[in-house]
Amino acid sequence: MSTTTSTYESPLRAEQMEQTRLRILEATADVLADEEVNEVTVPLVAVRARVSVRTVYRHFPTKEALFDEFGEWAEEHLRVVLLSYPDTLEGVREMAPALYRMYDERAPLIRALLSKRGQEIRARTRRRRLATFEKAMREVTGGLGPAERQRVLAVIYLLVSAPAWQAMRDQWDLKGEEAGKAAAWAVRVLTDELRRNPASMKEIDHDDTRR
């Protein structure tokens, strides 16, 4: 009898623990996105998750472990929505509308990642994202020098990033769909120009020299 009970209770227990873990991660996002919070602490996360501090530490031994897991969870959560980060130029050119709609749909999580502490957490996975993005952009950056290439990557990466979504939403009152269309248009214009005239970025330096 006890063996049968244990067999049936184990999956339920595991499910309850996973639900608690997710609640803690969601509460972490809530705290990070709260502009009135000066410091993210485990007790504060516990209050938002409606669990004890001991329960938080049972799932995450240290605050840093909590932040590490939150960063991975957030990245995976967003990747599932997007299916994958594009590794082709056409993928980058087409991604903005869906990306910005997702930002709207996941606004609390995105704002959490844009907070000061959220940026520190997200920086841990930035190298992977940048490597995929740079691979996608090789078609139009392959013939550029290091300085010109960095400028191009910086501008286009900004257009398909959460800070651009936040600026268009907060400063221009553009919803995700409209902001995504604007970003997609700008990415197409810039990459079309680079295809047509790869030296266009270098011409800016020449113009500055003439002045």
KERO-537192 format. One record per residue (C-alpha): residue in three letters; x, y, z; residue number from 1. Coordinates in Angstrom, 3 decimals, always signed. Each point is the difference from the previous one (the first is absolute). Example, Ala and Ser with C-alpha at 12.3 -4.5 7.8 and 13.67 -1.06 7.14 Angstrom:
% residues 2
('ALA',(+12.300,-4.500,+7.800),1)
('SER',(+1.370,+3.440,-0.660),2)
END
This chain:
% residues 211
('MET',(+0.000,+0.000,+0.000),1)
('SER',(+2.770,+2.425,+0.922),2)
('THR',(+1.871,-0.775,-3.204),3)
('THR',(-3.082,+0.757,-2.108),4)
('THR',(-0.620,+3.267,+1.861),5)
('SER',(+3.641,+1.057,-0.449),6)
('THR',(-0.141,-0.788,-3.716),7)
('TYR',(-3.020,+2.228,-0.505),8)
('GLU',(+1.160,+2.792,+2.322),9)
('SER',(+3.430,+0.490,-1.605),10)
('PRO',(-1.223,+1.504,-3.308),11)
('LEU',(-2.387,+2.276,+1.902),12)
('ARG',(+2.776,+1.134,+2.306),13)
('ALA',(+2.288,+0.689,-2.952),14)
('GLU',(-2.718,+2.003,-1.737),15)
('GLN',(-0.632,+2.065,+3.124),16)
('MET',(+3.714,+0.744,+0.359),17)
('GLU',(+0.234,+1.085,-3.640),18)
('GLN',(-3.017,+2.292,+0.399),19)
('THR',(+1.628,+1.567,+3.059),20)
('ARG',(+3.292,+0.456,-1.871),21)
('LEU',(-1.798,+1.744,-2.869),22)
('ARG',(-1.890,+2.218,+2.441),23)
('ILE',(+3.294,+1.079,+1.536),24)
('LEU',(+1.471,+0.797,-3.434),25)
('GLU',(-3.103,+1.969,-0.992),26)
('ALA',(+0.181,+1.882,+3.299),27)
('THR',(+3.645,+0.808,-0.747),28)
('ALA',(-1.089,+1.546,-3.302),29)
('ASP',(-2.664,+1.986,+1.833),30)
('VAL',(+2.509,+1.376,+2.507),31)
('LEU',(+2.569,+0.840,-2.691),32)
('ALA',(-2.613,+1.908,-2.010),33)
('ASP',(-1.148,+2.016,+3.032),34)
('GLU',(+1.655,+3.415,-0.333),35)
('GLU',(-0.658,+0.758,+3.664),36)
('VAL',(+2.192,-2.889,+1.147),37)
('ASN',(+3.570,+1.102,+0.717),38)
('GLU',(+1.418,-3.440,+0.747),39)
('VAL',(-1.202,-3.442,-0.970),40)
('THR',(+0.120,-2.246,+3.057),41)
('VAL',(-1.022,-3.583,+0.628),42)
('PRO',(-2.524,+1.004,+2.706),43)
('LEU',(-1.663,+2.415,-2.434),44)
('VAL',(-0.188,-2.675,-2.698),45)
('ALA',(-1.472,-2.389,+2.564),46)
('VAL',(-2.740,+2.498,+0.902),47)
('ARG',(-0.892,+0.540,-3.672),48)
('ALA',(-0.026,-3.770,-0.610),49)
('ARG',(-2.076,-0.588,+3.148),50)
('VAL',(+2.461,-2.539,+1.351),51)
('SER',(+2.412,-0.060,+2.929),52)
('VAL',(+3.601,+1.136,-0.274),53)
('ARG',(+1.009,-3.571,+0.859),54)
('THR',(-1.985,-1.253,-3.011),55)
('VAL',(+1.873,+2.353,-2.322),56)
('TYR',(+3.333,-1.238,+1.337),57)
('ARG',(-1.165,-3.598,-0.353),58)
('HIS',(-0.289,+0.568,-3.751),59)
('PHE',(+2.869,+2.480,-0.362),60)
('PRO',(+2.849,-0.353,+2.563),61)
('THR',(+1.215,+3.609,-0.463),62)
('LYS',(-1.268,+3.243,-1.451),63)
('GLU',(+2.511,-0.314,-2.817),64)
('ALA',(-1.350,-3.478,-0.775),65)
('LEU',(-3.472,+1.515,-0.195),66)
('PHE',(+1.201,+2.692,-2.406),67)
('ASP',(+1.875,-2.542,-2.130),68)
('GLU',(-3.095,-2.188,-0.280),69)
('PHE',(-2.203,+3.014,-0.695),70)
('GLY',(+2.244,+1.077,-2.880),71)
('GLU',(-0.089,-3.452,-1.562),72)
('TRP',(-3.757,-0.308,+0.561),73)
('ALA',(-0.679,+3.406,-1.553),74)
('GLU',(+2.156,-0.741,-3.038),75)
('GLU',(-1.639,-3.392,-0.525),76)
('HIS',(-3.468,+1.470,+0.527),77)
('LEU',(+0.610,+2.620,-2.682),78)
('ARG',(+1.669,-2.485,-2.352),79)
('VAL',(-3.031,-2.275,+0.126),80)
('VAL',(-2.196,+2.910,-1.086),81)
('LEU',(+2.351,+0.930,-2.842),82)
('LEU',(+0.739,-3.635,-0.929),83)
('SER',(+3.669,+0.933,-0.487),84)
('TYR',(+2.341,+2.929,-0.474),85)
('PRO',(+0.485,+0.531,-3.751),86)
('ASP',(+3.436,-0.830,-1.349),87)
('THR',(-0.627,+1.354,-3.526),88)
('LEU',(-0.307,+3.552,-1.279),89)
('GLU',(-3.526,-0.601,-1.266),90)
('GLY',(-0.911,-1.262,+3.430),91)
('VAL',(+1.259,+3.229,+1.585),92)
('ARG',(-1.850,+2.077,-2.596),93)
('GLU',(-3.278,-1.796,+0.719),94)
('MET',(+0.204,-0.461,+3.769),95)
('ALA',(-0.972,+3.453,+1.332),96)
('PRO',(-3.829,-0.174,-0.264),97)
('ALA',(-0.255,-3.357,+1.791),98)
('LEU',(+2.703,+1.016,+2.455),99)
('TYR',(-1.713,+3.258,+0.955),100)
('ARG',(-3.391,-1.707,+0.353),101)
('MET',(+1.651,-2.461,+2.348),102)
('TYR',(+1.508,+2.889,+1.963),103)
('ASP',(-3.507,+1.406,+0.474),104)
('GLU',(-1.397,-3.377,+1.014),105)
('ARG',(+2.851,-0.588,+2.457),106)
('ALA',(+0.351,+3.634,+1.134),107)
('PRO',(+0.507,-0.716,+3.736),108)
('LEU',(+2.770,-2.508,-0.731),109)
('ILE',(+1.646,+2.285,-2.563),110)
('ARG',(-0.075,+2.970,+2.372),111)
('ALA',(+1.563,-2.218,+2.655),112)
('LEU',(+2.848,-0.833,-2.378),113)
('LEU',(+0.422,+3.698,-0.836),114)
('SER',(+0.423,+0.962,+3.651),115)
('LYS',(+3.519,+0.661,+1.256),116)
('ARG',(+0.277,-3.364,+1.730),117)
('GLY',(-1.818,-1.700,-2.877),118)
('GLN',(+2.597,+1.329,-2.433),119)
('GLU',(+2.758,-1.458,+2.139),120)
('ILE',(-1.737,-3.368,-0.023),121)
('ARG',(-0.648,+0.095,-3.741),122)
('ALA',(+3.617,+0.955,-0.703),123)
('ARG',(+0.940,-3.559,+0.956),124)
('THR',(-1.638,-1.332,-3.160),125)
('ARG',(+0.706,+2.996,-2.267),126)
('ARG',(+3.043,-1.565,-1.646),127)
('ARG',(-2.108,-2.860,-1.366),128)
('ARG',(-2.614,+2.386,-1.429),129)
('LEU',(+2.620,+2.256,-1.569),130)
('ALA',(+1.793,-2.941,-1.623),131)
('THR',(-3.233,-1.089,-1.705),132)
('PHE',(-0.776,+3.565,-1.075),133)
('GLU',(+3.491,+0.610,-1.401),134)
('LYS',(-0.236,-3.222,-2.005),135)
('ALA',(-3.291,+1.185,-1.514),136)
('MET',(+1.522,+3.352,-0.959),137)
('ARG',(+3.113,-1.333,-1.761),138)
('GLU',(-1.616,+0.373,-3.414),139)
('VAL',(+0.069,+3.795,+0.281),140)
('THR',(+2.920,+0.515,+2.412),141)
('GLY',(+2.581,-2.383,-1.453),142)
('GLY',(+1.768,+2.709,-2.032),143)
('LEU',(+0.043,+2.633,+2.732),144)
('GLY',(+2.887,+0.992,+2.196),145)
('PRO',(-0.228,-0.610,+3.762),146)
('ALA',(-1.216,+3.524,+0.848),147)
('GLU',(-2.656,+0.167,-2.744),148)
('ARG',(-1.148,-3.539,+0.757),149)
('GLN',(-0.462,+0.805,+3.678),150)
('ARG',(-2.116,+3.071,-0.819),151)
('VAL',(-2.261,-1.982,-2.317),152)
('LEU',(-0.475,-2.815,+2.486),153)
('ALA',(-0.697,+2.432,+2.834),154)
('VAL',(-2.693,+1.928,-1.889),155)
('ILE',(-1.874,-3.004,-1.389),156)
('TYR',(+0.258,-1.983,+3.227),157)
('LEU',(-1.540,+2.970,+1.816),158)
('LEU',(-2.955,+0.002,-2.407),159)
('VAL',(-0.852,-3.621,+0.865),160)
('SER',(+0.522,+0.390,+3.728),161)
('ALA',(-2.231,+0.580,+3.002),162)
('PRO',(+1.384,+3.512,+0.733),163)
('ALA',(-1.233,+1.178,-3.425),164)
('TRP',(-3.430,-1.505,+0.719),165)
('GLN',(-0.082,+1.725,+3.375),166)
('ALA',(+0.984,+3.382,-1.473),167)
('MET',(-2.641,-0.163,-2.755),168)
('ARG',(-2.624,-1.149,+2.483),169)
('ASP',(+0.786,+2.490,+2.770),170)
('GLN',(+1.064,+3.051,-2.015),171)
('TRP',(-2.176,-0.343,-3.111),172)
('ASP',(-2.908,-2.099,+1.307),173)
('LEU',(+0.466,-2.598,-2.732),174)
('LYS',(-1.423,-3.434,+0.702),175)
('GLY',(+2.128,-3.035,-0.747),176)
('GLU',(-1.461,-0.663,-3.436),177)
('GLU',(+0.510,+3.557,-1.274),178)
('ALA',(+3.411,+0.337,+1.612),179)
('GLY',(+0.994,-3.327,-1.554),180)
('LYS',(-0.999,+1.217,-3.461),181)
('ALA',(+2.105,+3.148,+0.481),182)
('ALA',(+3.007,-2.018,+1.161),183)
('ALA',(-0.366,-2.472,-2.885),184)
('TRP',(-0.133,+2.870,-2.496),185)
('ALA',(+3.173,+1.532,+1.431),186)
('VAL',(+1.850,-3.342,-0.048),187)
('ARG',(-1.017,-0.573,-3.644),188)
('VAL',(+1.084,+3.503,-1.042),189)
('LEU',(+3.388,-0.341,+1.681),190)
('THR',(+0.752,-3.515,-1.244),191)
('ASP',(-1.181,+0.866,-3.536),192)
('GLU',(+2.398,+2.948,+0.018),193)
('LEU',(+2.854,-2.209,+1.190),194)
('ARG',(-0.747,-2.481,-2.772),195)
('ARG',(-0.132,+2.779,-2.581),196)
('ASN',(+2.962,+1.958,+1.271),197)
('PRO',(+2.180,-1.850,+2.534),198)
('ALA',(+2.246,+3.064,+0.263),199)
('SER',(-2.814,+2.278,+1.179),200)
('MET',(+1.092,-0.249,+3.633),201)
('LYS',(+3.564,+0.954,-0.960),202)
('GLU',(-1.327,+3.041,-1.853),203)
('ILE',(-1.100,+1.475,+3.336),204)
('ASP',(+3.645,+0.162,+1.079),205)
('HIS',(+0.930,+1.712,-3.265),206)
('ASP',(-2.778,+2.562,+0.471),207)
('ASP',(+1.279,+0.785,+3.487),208)
('THR',(+3.532,+0.429,-1.354),209)
('ARG',(-1.182,+2.463,-2.652),210)
('ARG',(-1.619,+2.167,+2.664),211)
END
